[in-house]
């Protein structure tokens, strides 16, 4: 019906929690990556250095972006945003990752 057998992965479904601060995530966490025996590089950035966060007034809320990539590649395995404006909505920070394992 859909052109062949496709596998569904819950890893590509982003979620968010409307708390203060908000949390948005997609893909694997560090513990999941380790449990699967994968190696990864983790990149973390504080939003106080992000121009958009500065303009929106959320640069001082302690927010951050953390992205886990397959070691030595740019393949995203998982990503988390924690900020007052982290959720996937118009004019907000977004997590658009499609991890594969």
Beta strands, then each sheet from edge to edge (+ up, - down):
strand 1: 15-17
strand 2: 22-27
strand 3: 40-46
strand 4: 64-70
strand 5: 76-83
sheet 1: 1+ 2- 5+ 4- 3+
end
